[in-house]
């Protein structure tokens, strides 16, 4: 009898060494975060573009090349900068040898966003086709790769092209399944580059991006002038820039950046700003205001330049550096010293702004004291409910969890994928609960239609048990710092009632926690409307067009099932729609429109204007038949 090998045995044969591209392709989440299909702004295909552009930005910050060109045709991405160009003898090594690059030498790249020599290697390994061309001093060299494997290294030739680097790649569709680019996400990404590098010109498929006033331009674009309590304060110093104001929203809305990198999860620089701002304001007014009263309704952007920054993961969404440079001041003291001088001077020179700021703080103070009594009772009730909270089926890993010493990268990937589904009714929540990933996906079940909170004060968040429990599940009572889930996904039926519940939940978030939406955490889950199948194949379709294509593909007379609600989809099927290929729609805000005006139009009293819009957009049965 042949000896049966123990597959769980741990010995010398268990140890395996992977080369750089195998490791990246086996564990892509360690290098680019979640994969996705392009439906979310932090999906991997956008991270690939960012990794390439980051190198162009590093050239610009070192004083080389004032223009970057991005072109996307179908699934092919092209990025061209006009910096110094990769040294021709190292073109292959720079994009295919791990821990190879110029950024280990702080003289060449003093304040680069990337220092570990991984970025373009990850792009190369995760692309079905990757081509790099360096132009340098009248010569050029090109190398071509497929999934990280060198397939063609061209000889050096003469060229009339200006110095710089051209990278072209097609993401591997076996890694990024059914991916597509949403240009609006890239639009935001490119604007951020320009705001952080005033004077840099970026071109994307013929559209020009340039900022002359840095973070001031960013806040102008991110806010509505009618909602600001005073003109934006804009302060610039060596290696630091700050812009801030207050509006009428609840919570804090802070955009933080390090060396041109948008740190969506903040970090030491953002925390330093929050603490320093409170201290400077207290010192200026010579009054010990509550920190929450000072920061509530603040909208701000802070950017710092740091030598050899330390991020908490390869995707660089949270800064861990404690100092600005080796042997230099702590991040806390650096930011405090800057604000203590510049913000204090500004407030002394602009008494009208100082007075408006004081009034906003004192308004927050009054509102907080009015809420104190009911807030205490509501929180006590929520604590008791949390012990036996049947509404929440929690997951194991949360966005605000501290990573363990071991498997830190995998843990960070789970944190980035942490999700809470907000569902209607027991049947839908039951299907999701049975099919979810218990490590990173939680479920919160609504009893029915939530309250229309438009026009109500924050008092309703504590008086309404369902809103209060949802607030505690998300852990956003005191802002986004403690947010437990990276993705808040509203999962309702695609019927009239389901749409209404979506609107009511969006009203709640926009009214009381708008920064949750502004920082792109809220989504609508898309689930299939049809199942088309024969004995050999089953195809799930999300609209009429996909249904027609499925019927045509299967031929004959396939069985067609119309899903009326989420509860009709079995847990086994549901698992296919909330996994790696989950389709979801990001809820984003048009900053040119005031949130209050939008909510007033859709969720306020019925008006002739709203009636006219409904009538103009009515579709009759004849319209629907004609559309088919």
Secondary structure, DSSP 8 states (H G I E B T S, - for coil): ------TT--SGGG-----HHHHHHH-THHHHS----SSSTTSHHHHHHHHHHHHHHHHHHTT--SEEEEEEETTEEEEEE-SS---GGGHHHHHHSTT-SSTTSTTT-TT-S--SS-HHHHHHHTEEEEEEEEEETTEEEEEEEETTEEEEE---EE--S-SEEEEEEEE-TTTSTT----HHHHHHHHHHHHHHSTT-EEEETTEEE--SSTHHHHHHHHS-GGG-SS--EEEEETTEEEEEEE-S-SS-EEEEEETTEE-TT-BHHHHHHHHHHHHHHHHHHTS---HHHHHTTEEEEEEE--TT--BSSTT--SB--SBSSTTS-BHHHHHHHHHHHHHHHHHHH-HHHHHHHHHHHHHHHHHHHHHHHHHHHHHHHHHHHHHT-TTEE--S--TT----SSSHHHHHHHHHT-EEEEEEHHHHHHHHHHHS-TTTEEEEEESSS----TT--THHHHHSHHHHHHHHHHT-TT-GGG---SEEEEE--SSHHHHHHHHHHHHHHHHH-HHHHHTT-EEEEE--SEEEE-SS-EEEESSHHHHHHHHHHH-S--EEEE--SGGGS-HHHHTTTSSTT-EEEE----TTS-HHHHHHHHHSS--HHHHHHHHHT---HHHHHHH-
